Amino acid sequence: MASGSLEFRKKVLFLVAAYVVVLTFLAFILIPLYLPYTLIIWLIAASGGVFAIVEWLAHNTIYVCSNCGYRFRISAFRYAISPHGWKKKLLRCPKCGKRGWCRALYAGEVSAGR
C-alpha cells in the first residue's frame, strides 16, 4: 500500500472521529437545556460538519477513468450523490464521455508522481 494512501486514510479517520466527538460533546451540552433552538443549533452543526467533510474529500480525491486513463476531479455534490465502491466511484469521464468505475486516488499521491 502506498504511504500517501495510508496517510490519506489516517486524515479521513481523524476528521470523522473529531466530527463525532464534537457532535457528541455538543449534544451533551445542548440536550439538558431543553430550549427550542438547541435542536436547530445541533442540526446545523451536524449538517455543516457533513458538508465540510464531503467538500474536503472531493477536493483531495482525483479519479482515473477506466477507459482512457484521464485524471479528473469532481464537485462535492457529485461526490455525495455518485454510487461508489471500495476505492472506486461510478462516474462519467469528462474527456471520453464514457461512464465507468473510476479509480480514486489521493491528490497527494498524484502530485508526488506515484
Backbone torsions as a table, in degrees:
resi	resn	phi	psi	omega
1	MET	NA	137.9	-179.5
2	ALA	-70.2	144.0	-178.1
3	SER	-67.1	-29.9	177.0
4	GLY	-64.3	-39.0	178.7
5	SER	-67.1	-41.3	178.2
6	LEU	-64.9	-40.8	177.7
7	GLU	-62.5	-41.6	179.2
8	PHE	-63.3	-43.7	178.8
9	ARG	-62.5	-39.4	178.1
10	LYS	-63.2	-41.0	178.7
11	LYS	-63.9	-43.3	180.0
12	VAL	-63.6	-45.9	178.8
13	LEU	-61.8	-39.6	177.8
14	PHE	-63.5	-44.8	180.0
15	LEU	-62.2	-44.6	-179.4
16	VAL	-66.2	-42.2	178.9
17	ALA	-63.7	-43.3	178.1
18	ALA	-62.8	-40.1	178.3
19	TYR	-60.9	-46.4	-179.9
20	VAL	-64.8	-41.5	179.4
21	VAL	-63.6	-44.4	-179.6
22	VAL	-64.2	-44.2	179.3
23	LEU	-64.2	-40.1	178.4
24	THR	-64.6	-45.3	178.2
25	PHE	-60.5	-44.5	179.5
26	LEU	-63.4	-38.7	178.8
27	ALA	-64.8	-42.5	179.4
28	PHE	-65.9	-28.3	177.4
29	ILE	-78.5	-43.3	-172.1
30	LEU	-83.8	-32.2	-176.2
31	ILE	-59.7	-45.4	-179.0
32	PRO	-65.2	-16.8	-177.5
33	LEU	-73.7	-31.7	179.8
34	TYR	54.0	34.6	176.8
35	LEU	-95.0	150.8	-175.0
36	PRO	-63.0	-29.8	-176.2
37	TYR	-88.5	-6.6	-177.7
38	THR	-67.5	-37.4	176.9
39	LEU	-65.4	-39.1	178.9
40	ILE	-63.7	-43.0	178.0
41	ILE	-61.1	-44.0	-179.3
42	TRP	-65.4	-41.9	179.0
43	LEU	-65.0	-37.6	177.2
44	ILE	-65.2	-43.1	178.2
45	ALA	-64.6	-40.6	-179.5
46	ALA	-66.1	-48.3	-179.0
47	SER	-70.1	-35.3	176.6
48	GLY	-63.1	-39.4	177.1
49	GLY	-65.1	-41.7	177.9
50	VAL	-62.6	-46.5	179.3
51	PHE	-61.6	-39.4	179.8
52	ALA	-65.6	-41.9	179.4
53	ILE	-67.2	-42.5	178.9
54	VAL	-63.6	-42.3	178.2
55	GLU	-62.2	-43.6	179.6
56	TRP	-63.4	-44.7	179.5
57	LEU	-64.2	-42.2	179.4
58	ALA	-63.5	-38.3	-179.1
59	HIS	-71.4	-30.9	-174.9
60	ASN	-102.3	13.5	179.3
61	THR	-122.0	133.9	176.5
62	ILE	-117.3	140.0	-178.7
63	TYR	-110.4	144.4	179.7
64	VAL	-113.7	123.1	179.6
65	CYS	-64.0	134.9	-179.9
66	SER	-75.7	-17.5	-178.8
67	ASN	-91.8	-50.8	-174.1
68	CYS	-111.9	-10.0	179.0
69	GLY	82.5	6.4	-179.6
70	TYR	-67.8	137.8	179.3
71	ARG	-102.2	133.0	-177.2
72	PHE	-152.2	164.5	176.0
73	ARG	-112.6	161.5	178.1
74	ILE	-125.9	164.8	179.4
75	SER	-75.8	165.0	178.6
76	ALA	-64.4	-36.1	177.7
77	PHE	-63.4	-46.8	178.7
78	ARG	-64.0	-36.9	177.9
79	TYR	-61.2	-41.3	-176.1
80	ALA	-73.1	-33.0	-173.2
81	ILE	-99.8	-12.7	-177.1
82	SER	-76.7	138.4	174.6
83	PRO	-63.7	146.7	-177.7
84	HIS	-145.1	160.1	174.4
85	GLY	-131.5	-163.1	-179.8
86	TRP	-70.2	112.1	178.7
87	LYS	61.6	19.6	178.0
88	LYS	-140.8	155.7	178.8
89	LYS	-144.3	138.8	179.8
90	LEU	-80.8	108.4	-174.9
91	LEU	-137.8	163.9	173.2
92	ARG	-101.8	127.5	-178.7
93	CYS	-70.4	131.0	178.5
94	PRO	-70.6	-19.5	-178.6
95	LYS	-87.6	-57.5	-175.9
96	CYS	-93.1	-16.0	177.3
97	GLY	79.0	2.9	-179.1
98	LYS	-87.7	145.4	179.6
99	ARG	-95.3	132.1	179.7
100	GLY	-168.2	177.5	179.4
101	TRP	-82.1	106.3	-177.8
102	CYS	-91.6	136.3	-179.9
103	ARG	-75.6	136.4	-179.8
104	ALA	-94.1	133.9	176.1
105	LEU	-126.7	144.9	172.6
106	TYR	-70.3	134.8	-177.0
107	ALA	-58.7	-29.6	177.6
108	GLY	-66.6	-32.4	177.3
109	GLU	-66.4	-40.8	-177.6
110	VAL	-70.1	-43.8	-178.4
111	SER	-69.1	-25.2	178.4
112	ALA	-84.1	-3.9	177.2
113	GLY	83.9	20.9	-180.0
114	ARG	-83.1	NA	NA
